[in-house]
Amino acid sequence: MLRLSLAMLLLSSLATACSGNNGNNAGAETTSKPDSTNSANTGTEEVKKDKVTYTIFNGVAGSKDGNTNETTIGKMLEDQTGTNFKLEFLVGDLNTKIGTMIAANEYPDVLIPDAAIEEVLNAGAFIPLDDLIEKYGPNIKRVYGDDLDQMRSADGKLYFLPLSAQVGEFVPDPEPTAAFWVQRRVLDEAGYPKIKTLDQYMELIENYAAKHKDEGLTGMVSLTHDWRFFATANPPMHLLGYPNDGNVMVDPATLEATTYSGSDGAKQWLQALNTLNSKGMFDKASFVDNYDQYIAKLTSHKVLGFFDYRWQVQTALNVLKDAARKDPSLDGYNYFPLPVTFDESISDAYVDGPGGLVTNRGVGITVSAKNPERIIQYFDNMLKEENQILISWGIKGETYEVNEEGRYYRTQEQINKIDEAFNEKFGFKYYSWNWPSYGGNSTLSDGNAKGVGYQPEVFQMSLTEKDKEILAKYDAQTYTQMFAKPIDRPWYPAWGFVKEQNSPELMWETNKDELTKKYYPKLVLSSPDKFDSIWSDFQKEWGKLDTAGYEKWTTEQVKKKVDMGKASK
């Protein structure tokens, strides 16, 4: 998701219920009246629209609350549609927040519940979108096409829209989706060694920390907060050479899905953290820190390494890069991605290739919303290509240029000014994810990349001299050239398969999460001599789960998805 998320690539977030009105005054007129704007239902019909403000709850933390019309992009979209959105982002526990909404039967107008989407659907909180899309959604139908049928619930209705769709040709990402990250100064002092295995990575960190004992350094931190526990639980599948398919690893030859949370790979990963912890180089607070505290530590200059998905740490990476642009002496505190696996013979899978549609995440309109047609019109208007350009590239002459061949690019001056503060004020950050959108790997009708960072000439210009110097040490011009090329996985990502409410599959995931959240901290933080005993206790509990049933169901879904892809060609 992350790529999907990607673009998550980012980094973004699902939000909390509207404060005060819970969407009950959405659609009410304000005192100001906009000029005539293009109607979102046809793109040509002009109508007068009173200005309205709707509320959005975003179930992922990480952004500031605010109004879209307080940004440049949001104001332009409000001028087109008369619609503004008040965005509120998650604070605290996602399930608790969603549960409170459901219990009170009071919702924001628009809800992006992320991992709690099954609970929202089960509560009947979303309205069906079929008729609204048929009447007001020509661009929605153009972008998503027949893929919308994959999003339908058991009753045949469509209750939420996916957050991205592949449009046009697939453009590869010049940066990895995930990685083991290390501070650049660590690589510099070690002479830029080739790091391919977990043992080499740990040794690299330990050697640097040993030479800088008086600096209060942390060898590694890990993220475990709420639903983001996957940042600590997922590494075994990556270390074994698989991409993020959620709870399983899928053999591309046989299409068989196997879990890994109780595997020897998980034991090897957790034992490596246990060893690091025994040497005082793992941050024990990783198991109690929230997401904001985690990001703060990554920007503190004290953390030498971590594993995570780029979209989840992009804010921290941006802050560090912005600081290094202003003061090159700070570049060593930024992080560099490495393709780490258990063994050099294992080909890594940190770079996402083309995949299928994620069908268990999205954005929906709730039963609390008045005049939901205005919301679907806003979504449809966003999917016009000119607005996808606006949301991604910005304004010609201000945030990008077009050369004689029609290629979009950014000048060095534009690249330098578009820092994290600019992204927030202009609206790039608000609109980077969590809306119906072209996927980041998409292409526009004129052949330009939809995602700015995917345009090769822009990526190269965004690199600092230090970036280029380090990449040259590894005979690469882009980060992904250091990683294995992705292979075709038409089912990807398996975590996106829709699971029926109260199904055995959902129950397995719930029980697995409870079990890993109970035992993983014990395994990492115990004294090394107790590790095997705790692992044995964990295995006894793991054996009580119907893991074989979960693997069988997932394998069936993988094969169905592959067959659907073949049938559509």
N, C-alpha and C positions, 0 to 999 in steps of 0.2 A: 504494500500500500504505500507504501512509502514512496516508490516512484509514483505511484498513482497519487500516492501520496504525495507522493511525490510530488512531486512538484510542490509536491510536495513537498517538492518537490516536496516539499516540502514540508515543511515544518508546520503547521497550523493547528486548528483547535476547534473543538465542538463546544457549544456554549450553554449558558444557564438560562433559566426562565426569566422572562421579562419582569422587571421589578415594578410593582405597583399596579399595572393595568392588565398584565397577562394576556395582552393582545385584544382585550375587549373593546378598546377604542380604535383599533386598527381600521383604516378606511375612513375615519372621521376627517372632515375637511379642516384645513388650517386657514388662517386668515389670508395667506398669500395665494395668488393664482398664477400658475405658470403660463407662458405663451403656448401657442399651439405646438404640439410635438408629434413626431411620427408615431402612429399606433404600432404597438408591438405585434398585433395579430396579423397584419398584412405587410407591414414595413412601408406602406405608402399612404394609407388612409390617414388624414390629419384630423385629430379630435382634441378638444380641450380637456385636460385632466386636472382635477384638483390635487394638490399635493397631499400625500399621505405618508405616514411613517409606520412601518411594520417592525416587529421584534424578531430577532433570531437568537436562538440558544445554540451555542456551539460546544459540543461535548468534549473538545480537546482544549486543554489549557495552553497558554503560551503567547497570546496576543492581548493587547489592551482593549477594554470595552470602548465603544465609541459609535458614532454615526457615520454611515458611508458617505453622506453628503459633506462631511468635514474633510474629505480627501478630494483631490483633483479628479480622479476617475469617478468616484461616487457622485460628485456634483454634476459631472457631464452626463452620467446615466440618469440622474434625477431630472435634469433638464430635458432628456429624451422621453422620460416616462412619467414624471411627476412623483416618483416613488423613492423614498429613503428608507434605509434599514438601520435600526439600532441593534448593534451587535453586542452580545454578552457572552463571555467565554467562561468555561468551567473553572470553578474554584473548589477544591476539595475532591470528594469521591464521586465518580460518575454515576454509579448505581444508586447511591443515596440520593443524589440530586434528581435523577430521573424518577426514582421511586416516590419522591415527594410530589412531583408534578402529577404522577399517575394517581396517587392517593387523593389529591385535591381536585383532580380532573380539571386542572388549570394549566394551560400551556402557552408558550410564546406562539406567535403566528407561524413561524418557520422553525423547524427543529432538525438538527444534525446530531443524532444520538450516538453515532459511532458504534462502539461495541455493544451498546444497550439497545440496539435497534429492534431486536426480537421482543423485548419487553414493551417497547412503544407500540409495535404492531399488535401484540397480544392485547394491549389495553384499548385498541381501537382509536388511538390518538391521531392517526393520519387520515385525511380524506382521500378518496380515490381521485386520480388525476386524469383518467381516460378521456372524459368528456371535455375537460379544460384543455387538454393537449390537442384534441381533435378540432376544437374551435379556435384556440389561440396559440397553438404551438407549431407552426410550420418549420421553424428552425430547429426545434426540439426533435421533430420527426426526421428532419434532414440529417442531423448530426448523429442521432442514436439509431435511427432506422429500425430494422428488425431486432436489434439487440434489446430493445425495450421489452420484448416478449420474455427475455430471460429474467426480467425483474419482477414478473407478476407473481402474486401470492397464490395460494391454493384455490382461492375463489375466482381466479382469472383476472383480478383487477390490479392496477398499477398504483402503488401507494407512495413511492419515492423515486427520485431520479438519481442515477449514478453520478458521481462527481467528475468523471471524465470519460471521454471516448476517443479512441484512435481515429483520426481523420487524415486522409491522404497517406503519403508514404511514411514509413517509420524512420525516424532520425535517431541514430544511436547517441547515447549520453556520453560526453567527454569526461564525466566523473562517475565513480562507482556508486551504486545504490547504497551499499554498506561497506564497512571495512573495520579493521583494527587500526585505530588512529594512534599516532605518537607525535610528541612535540618535535618540531624540526631541529631544535638545538640538540636533541638526543641523537638524531641521525648525523648531524654535522660533526659532533664530537667523536662519534664512532667511525667517521670516514665514509659515510653513506654505504653501509653494507647491504647486501642482498638479503632481505628478511622474508622468508617464505613459510616458516613453521612457527607454531605456538611456542615451542621451546626457545627458538631464536629470538622471538619477540620478547618473551619474559626475561631472557638473559640480557637483551639490549637495555631494558628498563632497569633491571637490577644493577647492572654495571654503572649506569649513569648516576643512579641514586647513591651508590656506594662512594662515588667520587664527590658528591655534593651533599654530604651528611648534615651540614649546618644550615641548609636552605629550607627546611621544613617541607620537603617534597612528598607527594603522594604518588606511589607507583601506578595504581589504577583505581578508578572508581567505576561503579556500575549503576544503572538505573533500574529501580524495582517498583516505582510508585504506581499504585493502582493498576490499571489495565496495561501500563507500560512495562510490566514485569517481563515481557517478552524480550526486552533488551538484554536481560541477564539469562533468560531461559533459551533463547534461540541460537547462540553461538555454536553449539554442537553440530547442528546441521550444516552451518557454513564451514566449520572446520573439517567436516567430512566431504565438502565439495558440492553442496546443494544450495539452491537459492531459497528465499523465504517463502515456503509453501505453508507456513503456519505450524501446525502440530505434526506435520509429516514430512518425510523425504520421499520423492517420487522418482523411481527408476525410469529414465527416459526411454529405455529399451523395452521393458516389460510393462510399464505403466503401473507397477505395483507400489502402493503407498505403505510406508512403515513409519511408526512413531520413533522418537529418539529421546524423549524426556527421561526415560528410565534405562537408557542404553549404556553400553560401555563408553560411547562417545561423551555422553553427559557426565559420566563418572570421571573421565579423563579431564574434561574442562573444569569441573568443580574442584577436582584435586589440585589443578594448577592454581586456581584462586586460593585454595586452602594453604598451599605452600607459600604463595605470595603474602597471604595474611600472617602466616607464622613468622615471616621476616619483617613484619611491621610495615608492609608496603601496599596493602589493600585498605581502602577506606571503609571501615566498619559501618559508618553512617550511611553507606549505600543502601542498606536495608530499612532505613527509616526516613531518609531525605525525600522531600517532594521534588517535583519536576523543576520548579524554579530554583531550588537550592542546588540541584544537579547542574543546571546551566550556569549558575553563578560560580560553581567550583571549576567548571571547564574554562571560564574566562579569568580565573584568579591567578594564572601563571604557575600554579603549584602542582597541577595534575599532569603526569607524564604520558599516560595512555588510557585508552578505553575502547570498548567495542560499541558501535551503535550504527543506526541508519542515518544517512546524511540529512534526510528531511527532518529528523527529530532534533538534530543538533545544529541545523543551519543558522539559527539565530546566534549561537555562540561562535560559530566559524566566521560569520559576517562581522561580529564585533571585533574579533581578533584580527581579521584582515583589514578592517577599517583603521584600526590602531596602527598596524604595520605600515599602511600607506602613508600615514601622517608622520610616523617615526620608524624608519626601516630597522632600527636597532631592536624593535620589538617583534620582528618577524619570527624569531626562534620560538616564541610562545604559541604560534599558530600550529595547527596539526596537519600531519601528512598521512594519507591513507595507504594501508599496506594489505596485500592479498594473502592473509595468513590462513594456513590449513594445518592439520595435524602432521602431515608428511609431505615432503617435496614432490612425491609421486602423485599427489592428489591435485587435480585441476580445480581451481577455485571457481565460484559462481556468484561473485559479488556484483556483477554487471547485469542488469535486467535486459532481456531482449523482448521481442513482441510477445504479448500474452493475451489472455482472454479478458472479458469484461468482469470487473468485480461486482458481484450481484448481491452482496450482503452488507453494503454500506451505501449511504446516500443522504439526500436532503428531501424532506417532505413538508407539506403544508398541513397544519394541525386543525382540529375541530374548533379551536378558539378563534381562528382567523375569519374576519369579515372581508367580503369582496375578494375571495381567493383568486379570482380571475386577474386582478391587478398583479398579484405575485407571479402567476404563471406567465403573464405578459412580460414582466421584468426578466424572468429567466430566459424566455424566448428571445427577447431583445438582446440579451447578453451574448447569445449564441450566433448573432449576426457576425460575419467574418470581420467587419470593420471594428466591432466592439471586442472581439477576441484579440485583434491587433492592439487596440487601446489598452486592454487589461494586461497584456503581456509586454508589448513594446513601448506603449505610451503615446506621446505626441510627436509627430514628425517635426524636426527642427529643434525640439527641446530635449527629448530623451532618445531619439534615434534619427538616422539619416537614411537616404536611399541613393545608391550610386547609379551610374548610367545604365548598368545592366539590370537594374531593378532589385539589387540585393540590399537587404536591410543591414545596417551596421551602426555602431556607436563610435563616436570620437573618443579620444582619450579623456578629453575634458568631461564629456557626459559620463563616462565610466567612473571617473574620479568623484563626481558629485553624487552619484547614485549610491549612497551609503545606507545604513540601516535606518537612520533618521529620515532620509529622503524617501525610502521605501514606504515608511509609515505615513508620512504626510501626503505623498502623491497617491497612495492607495495600492501600490504594487503588493504590499504585504497582505492587506485585507482581501484582495482579489486573487491571490496566488493559488488558493485551494478552497474547498468547501462550497463551491458553486457549480452548477452545470457548466461544463467547459470542455474545450478540446484538450486532449491529453498533451502533456509536455513534449512527447516524442512525435507529435503531429506535424504536418506541413500545411501551409496555407495554399490557396489556389494558384498563387504565383510561384510556388516552389520554395519560398522562404520557410525557415523553421518557425513554428509557433512559439516554442520556448526560446527565449533570447540566448540562454547559455548553450543551447544546442546548435546555434549558428556558428560554424567553425571559426569564421573570421572574428566574431565577437568574443568567443572564448579565448582565442589567442591574445587579443588585445586586453582582455581582463586580467591576464597573468602579469604579475610583477616580475621585475628582473630576477628576484630571488626565486620565484616560482619556476621560471625558465631554467635557472641555474641548477636547481635541485632535480628537475625532471631530466635535464641533460645528463646528470650523474647516472641516471638509470636508462639512458638512451631512449627517452620518450618525449613526445610533444604534448600529449594529453595524459591525464591520470589513468584513464582506462587502458591505455597501451601497456601499462604495467600489469594489467589483470588479464585473465583468460577471456576470450571472446564468448559471448553468450550463445547457447544453443537454442534451437526452437523448442518451446514448451507450450503447446497450444492450450493446455489446461490451466496454465499459470495465471493467478496464484490459487492454490488449492484452499487457502484460508477464506477465499471469497465464495465458496459454495454455500448456497442457502440451505439452512437446516430447519426442519419443521419445529414448531414450538413444542416444548416438553419432550423432544425426541431423545432416543438413547444417545445420539451423537452429542447433543447439547449437554446432556447429563454427564457424559464422559468428560467433556471439556471442563465443565464446572468442577467435577471431582479431581481431575488432573491438576487444575489450577490451585485448588485448595491444598493438594498434596505437595506440589512443588513449592508453594509459598511457605509451607510449614517446614519442609526438610532442607531446601536449598540453603537458607541462611545458616542452619545448624551445620551443614556439611562444609560450608566455606569458613565459618568462624570457629569451628571446633579445633582443639589441638590435633595435630596430625596423627597422633597415635589412636585417636578415637574415630577417625574418619571412616574406616572400614566397618566398624560396628554400627555407626549411624547409617551408612549406605545399606547395610544388611537390613536394618529396620525399615528403611525406605522401600527396599525391594519387596518386603513382605506386604506392605500396604499397596504398592504398585501392582502386585499380582492379583489383587482383589478387583481391579478395574477390568472391564470388558474391552481390553485393548484390541483383541483380535476382531471383535465386531466393528469397532471404530475404523480399523484399517481396511476391513472388507468394504464397508460403506464408502469410504473415501476413494478406494480403488475403483469402485463402480462409477462414482461421480467423475473421476478423471477420465475414464474410458468413454463415458457419455459425452463429455466436453470435447474430447478428441474426435469422436464420431460426428458430432455436430459441425465441427470445423471442416471435416472432410466433405460433409454433405453440402455445405454452403459454397464450396469451390466449384 
